């Protein structure tokens, strides 16, 4: 099974390996870099490489510019039109000189743009942040991730203590997750609820749910995915399965939404308890990548056992090696989940093999409109 044992690496062909070794030796020399600047293509390549390397180095600073804009509510302040430096500085309670630096930085990052000589308006990226509570919540949340990555080598060596993300996601390291109480699950449940609507829309756009009679969302948090499904399929029954303290929050949400007659929330631990039966479609939305290999396989087997013949499993999450989003899967989630203390990103191919090993007869990948947010595998029992 992929991920459970070391896989013999497939080596490149001999001629390709020799060419790559020669290229690495050549490009890595100062003399080559100096000579490359003497002709047009070489200058273009050198400038592009320098810019990309600098962006990697400066990425943390860029992210803090975004965080400052979010915390100062600059995008919302500019929603009705451009404003000048003095007005933005006064509204934000930031000295004009410091605000000028922030505004110039935001312009450089396309968060804002200059309007004439004295006004600032929304840039192409900043416009997408207006009233975007899910993304703003994620920007705020990343302070915990950056704290854990202050010494990435210590994190990689397992020597990082008191990790902020491990505390934020307490179930990741709890000996008995079902014993977590309301105060311990509130913060992460709220964050997941804030970031769930876009993911739910993408999944349900890629897989119409209307043909099913009962959907069970395992690890479904406060029920946002089921709420979205309820709007799309009027006759669909809804079941949520999550830790008891989380299920209580979902139950209250269903009551507030007037869904109590068709939606129920059941408390349990999906790594230790049998899943309820009766649903003909089960969703695992951003759940499998939170699990180590043994836990992921146990969850897929439990989902298979809970489905009837012909039942369907929806596995939706950001996946490694997604075309156009490789950095998100392998770099971002690889380090995020390491700091969290459990789980790892997996490719669609690896997840497909795990689904087949769990007993599913057929697995298909469905295209989503924003694969950066989520990819989708549909498995049939």
Residue pairs with C-beta under 8 A, 6 or more apart in sequence:
1 293
1 297
1 353
1 354
1 357
2 350
2 353
2 354
3 293
3 344
3 346
3 350
4 293
4 294
11 17
12 20
26 32
27 33
33 46
35 42
36 42
36 43
36 45
36 46
37 43
37 46
55 62
60 146
62 109
63 139
63 142
63 146
65 102
65 105
65 106
65 109
65 111
66 109
66 111
66 139
67 139
67 140
67 142
67 143
68 102
69 75
69 102
69 106
69 111
69 112
69 126
69 129
70 129
70 136
70 139
70 140
71 140
72 92
72 94
72 102
73 92
74 88
74 92
74 106
74 111
74 112
74 126
75 111
75 122
75 126
75 127
75 129
75 130
76 130
76 131
77 83
77 88
77 91
77 92
78 112
78 120
78 121
78 122
78 126
79 122
79 130
79 131
81 121
82 115
82 119
82 120
82 121
83 91
83 119
83 120
84 118
84 119
84 120
85 96
85 99
85 100
85 103
85 118
85 120
86 96
88 99
88 103
88 120
89 95
89 96
89 99
89 100
92 99
94 102
103 112
103 120
106 112
106 120
106 123
106 126
107 113
107 114
107 120
107 123
109 123
109 125
110 123
110 124
110 125
110 126
111 123
111 125
111 126
111 129
112 120
112 121
112 122
112 123
112 126
113 120
113 121
113 122
113 123
113 124
114 120
114 121
115 121
122 130
128 135
129 135
129 136
133 194
134 194
134 195
134 196
134 197
134 198
135 195
137 190
137 191
137 194
137 195
138 191
138 194
138 195
141 168
141 191
143 164
144 164
144 165
144 168
145 164
145 165
145 336
145 339
147 164
148 155
148 160
148 163
148 164
148 165
148 339
149 155
149 335
149 339
151 160
152 335
154 160
155 163
155 335
155 338
155 339
156 338
160 339
163 339
163 340
163 341
164 339
165 336
165 339
165 340
165 341
166 172
166 173
166 339
166 340
166 341
168 187
168 188
169 188
169 290
169 340
169 341
170 177
170 180
170 184
170 185
170 188
171 177
171 180
171 185
171 243
172 290
172 340
172 341
172 342
172 343
173 341
173 342
174 180
177 243
177 269
177 271
178 243
178 244
178 267
178 268
178 269
178 272
180 243
180 245
181 245
182 245
182 248
182 249
184 245
185 243
185 245
185 246
185 249
186 249
189 221
189 222
189 246
189 249
190 222
192 221
192 222
192 224
192 286
193 221
193 222
193 224
196 221
196 224
196 225
196 285
197 224
197 228
198 370
198 373
199 225
199 285
199 286
199 316
199 373
199 374
200 224
200 225
200 227
200 228
200 229
200 285
201 228
202 316
202 368
202 369
202 370
202 373
202 374
202 376
203 225
203 283
203 285
203 314
203 316
203 368
203 374
203 376
204 228
204 229
204 232
205 368
205 369
206 366
206 367
206 368
206 369
206 376
207 314
207 366
207 376
207 378
208 232
209 215
209 229
209 232
209 233
209 236
209 281
210 232
210 233
210 236
212 233
212 236
212 280
212 281
212 312
213 235
213 236
213 237
213 280
214 236
214 237
214 238
214 239
214 278
214 279
214 280
214 281
215 226
215 229
215 236
215 237
215 238
215 239
215 279
215 281
215 282
215 283
216 238
216 239
216 240
216 241
216 275
216 276
216 278
216 279
216 281
216 282
216 283
216 306
217 223
217 225
217 226
217 238
217 239
217 240
217 241
217 282
217 283
217 285
218 241
218 242
218 270
218 275
218 282
218 283
218 284
218 287
218 299
218 303
219 241
219 242
219 270
219 284
219 285
219 287
219 290
220 226
220 240
220 241
220 242
220 250
220 283
220 285
221 242
221 246
221 249
221 250
222 246
222 249
222 250
222 253
223 238
223 240
223 250
223 253
223 254
223 263
223 265
225 283
225 285
226 238
226 240
226 250
226 254
226 259
226 263
227 253
227 257
227 259
229 236
229 238
230 236
230 238
230 257
230 259
230 262
230 263
236 262
237 262
237 263
238 254
238 259
238 262
238 263
238 264
239 263
239 264
239 265
239 266
239 276
239 278
239 279
240 247
240 250
240 263
240 264
240 265
240 266
241 247
241 265
241 266
241 267
241 268
241 270
241 275
241 276
242 250
242 265
242 267
242 268
242 270
243 267
243 268
243 269
244 267
244 268
245 267
246 267
247 265
247 266
247 267
247 268
248 265
248 267
250 265
251 264
251 265
254 260
254 263
254 264
254 265
266 276
268 275
270 299
270 302
271 291
271 295
271 298
271 299
274 302
274 305
274 306
275 282
275 302
275 303
275 305
275 306
276 306
277 306
277 308
279 306
279 307
279 311
280 307
280 308
280 310
280 311
280 312
281 307
281 311
281 312
281 313
281 314
282 303
282 306
282 307
282 311
282 312
282 313
282 314
283 313
283 314
283 316
284 299
284 303
284 313
284 314
284 315
284 316
284 317
285 314
285 316
285 317
285 374
286 316
286 317
286 318
286 374
287 299
287 317
288 296
288 299
288 300
288 315
288 317
288 346
288 351
289 317
289 318
289 319
289 333
289 337
289 343
289 344
289 345
289 346
290 337
290 340
290 342
290 343
291 299
291 342
291 343
292 342
292 343
292 344
295 342
296 346
296 354
297 354
297 357
297 358
300 313
300 354
300 355
300 357
300 358
300 360
301 358
301 359
303 313
303 358
304 313
304 358
304 359
304 360
304 381
307 313
307 381
308 381
309 381
310 380
310 381
311 380
311 381
312 378
312 379
312 380
312 381
313 355
313 360
313 378
313 379
313 380
313 381
314 376
314 377
314 378
315 351
315 355
315 376
315 377
315 378
315 379
316 374
316 375
316 376
316 377
317 374
317 375
318 325
318 328
318 329
318 333
318 345
318 372
318 373
318 374
318 375
319 329
319 345
319 346
319 347
319 348
319 351
319 375
320 326
320 329
320 330
320 333
320 334
320 345
320 346
320 347
320 350
321 329
321 330
321 347
321 348
322 328
322 329
322 348
322 371
322 372
322 375
323 371
324 371
324 372
325 371
325 372
328 372
329 345
329 347
330 345
333 344
333 345
334 344
334 345
337 343
337 344
337 345
338 344
346 354
348 365
348 375
348 377
351 377
352 363
352 365
352 377
355 363
355 377
355 379
356 363
359 381
360 379
360 380
360 381
361 380
361 381
362 379
362 380
363 377
363 378
363 379
363 380
364 377
364 378
364 379
365 375
365 376
365 377
365 378
366 376
366 377
366 378
367 376
368 374
368 375
368 376
